[in-house]
Amino acid sequence: MACSYMTFETWTAKANAICERKFGVGLEDLADGPSRDAFNDGLTPLEYVTEILPEYDDLLGSFFSEW
């Protein structure tokens, strides 16, 4: 069941903001993830970023450490 208190657009914007704070890049900068499925399954934006996208932590961490 989708998050009934926000639209998919609002949900995506919140997930994007979390991703930008954590990784310094937005969702649009990463490979397409199953965001619509996560929304429809009732995950919060934080749950989506935390549970679905953790593999980017190592990838982006190594990228930014080269600067």
C-alpha positions as YAML, in Angstrom:
chain: A
units: angstrom
residues:
- id: 1
  name: MET
  ca: [0.00, 0.00, 0.00]
- id: 2
  name: ALA
  ca: [1.36, 3.40, -0.99]
- id: 3
  name: CYS
  ca: [2.08, 6.13, 1.53]
- id: 4
  name: SER
  ca: [-1.35, 7.68, 1.81]
- id: 5
  name: TYR
  ca: [-0.14, 10.94, 3.30]
- id: 6
  name: MET
  ca: [1.97, 12.07, 0.31]
- id: 7
  name: THR
  ca: [2.05, 11.83, -3.45]
- id: 8
  name: PHE
  ca: [4.72, 9.92, -5.30]
- id: 9
  name: GLU
  ca: [6.25, 13.23, -6.37]
- id: 10
  name: THR
  ca: [6.51, 14.42, -2.75]
- id: 11
  name: TRP
  ca: [7.84, 11.02, -1.66]
- id: 12
  name: THR
  ca: [10.48, 11.11, -4.40]
- id: 13
  name: ALA
  ca: [11.50, 14.66, -3.48]
- id: 14
  name: LYS
  ca: [11.98, 13.60, 0.15]
- id: 15
  name: ALA
  ca: [13.99, 10.52, -0.87]
- id: 16
  name: ASN
  ca: [16.08, 12.71, -3.16]
- id: 17
  name: ALA
  ca: [16.80, 15.20, -0.35]
- id: 18
  name: ILE
  ca: [17.91, 12.35, 1.94]
- id: 19
  name: CYS
  ca: [20.13, 10.96, -0.80]
- id: 20
  name: GLU
  ca: [21.67, 14.39, -1.44]
- id: 21
  name: ARG
  ca: [22.45, 14.82, 2.27]
- id: 22
  name: LYS
  ca: [23.97, 11.34, 2.57]
- id: 23
  name: PHE
  ca: [25.84, 11.04, -0.71]
- id: 24
  name: GLY
  ca: [26.10, 14.59, -2.05]
- id: 25
  name: VAL
  ca: [24.22, 13.55, -5.21]
- id: 26
  name: GLY
  ca: [20.54, 13.13, -5.96]
- id: 27
  name: LEU
  ca: [18.57, 10.09, -7.03]
- id: 28
  name: GLU
  ca: [18.66, 11.28, -10.64]
- id: 29
  name: ASP
  ca: [22.47, 10.94, -10.54]
- id: 30
  name: LEU
  ca: [22.29, 7.25, -9.60]
- id: 31
  name: ALA
  ca: [21.15, 4.24, -11.59]
- id: 32
  name: ASP
  ca: [17.39, 3.88, -11.68]
- id: 33
  name: GLY
  ca: [16.13, 2.12, -8.58]
- id: 34
  name: PRO
  ca: [12.75, 0.61, -7.82]
- id: 35
  name: SER
  ca: [11.38, 3.81, -6.31]
- id: 36
  name: ARG
  ca: [7.81, 3.35, -7.57]
- id: 37
  name: ASP
  ca: [7.72, -0.19, -6.18]
- id: 38
  name: ALA
  ca: [9.09, 1.03, -2.85]
- id: 39
  name: PHE
  ca: [6.46, 3.79, -2.73]
- id: 40
  name: ASN
  ca: [3.67, 1.35, -3.60]
- id: 41
  name: ASP
  ca: [4.94, -1.08, -0.96]
- id: 42
  name: GLY
  ca: [4.64, 1.64, 1.69]
- id: 43
  name: LEU
  ca: [8.32, 2.27, 2.39]
- id: 44
  name: THR
  ca: [9.13, 5.72, 3.67]
- id: 45
  name: PRO
  ca: [11.67, 7.78, 1.73]
- id: 46
  name: LEU
  ca: [14.22, 7.14, 4.48]
- id: 47
  name: GLU
  ca: [13.60, 3.38, 4.36]
- id: 48
  name: TYR
  ca: [14.06, 3.44, 0.58]
- id: 49
  name: VAL
  ca: [17.39, 5.25, 0.74]
- id: 50
  name: THR
  ca: [18.59, 3.21, 3.73]
- id: 51
  name: GLU
  ca: [17.49, -0.24, 2.57]
- id: 52
  name: ILE
  ca: [17.52, -0.08, -1.21]
- id: 53
  name: LEU
  ca: [20.52, 2.13, -2.02]
- id: 54
  name: PRO
  ca: [23.25, 1.28, 0.51]
- id: 55
  name: GLU
  ca: [25.57, -0.12, -2.17]
- id: 56
  name: TYR
  ca: [26.18, 3.44, -3.33]
- id: 57
  name: ASP
  ca: [27.79, 4.33, -0.01]
- id: 58
  name: ASP
  ca: [31.00, 2.46, -0.92]
- id: 59
  name: LEU
  ca: [30.90, 3.50, -4.56]
- id: 60
  name: LEU
  ca: [30.44, 7.20, -3.86]
- id: 61
  name: GLY
  ca: [32.73, 7.13, -0.86]
- id: 62
  name: SER
  ca: [35.58, 5.84, -3.01]
- id: 63
  name: PHE
  ca: [34.76, 8.36, -5.76]
- id: 64
  name: PHE
  ca: [34.83, 11.35, -3.43]
- id: 65
  name: SER
  ca: [37.95, 10.14, -1.58]
- id: 66
  name: GLU
  ca: [39.88, 10.54, -4.85]
- id: 67
  name: TRP
  ca: [39.30, 14.32, -4.86]
...
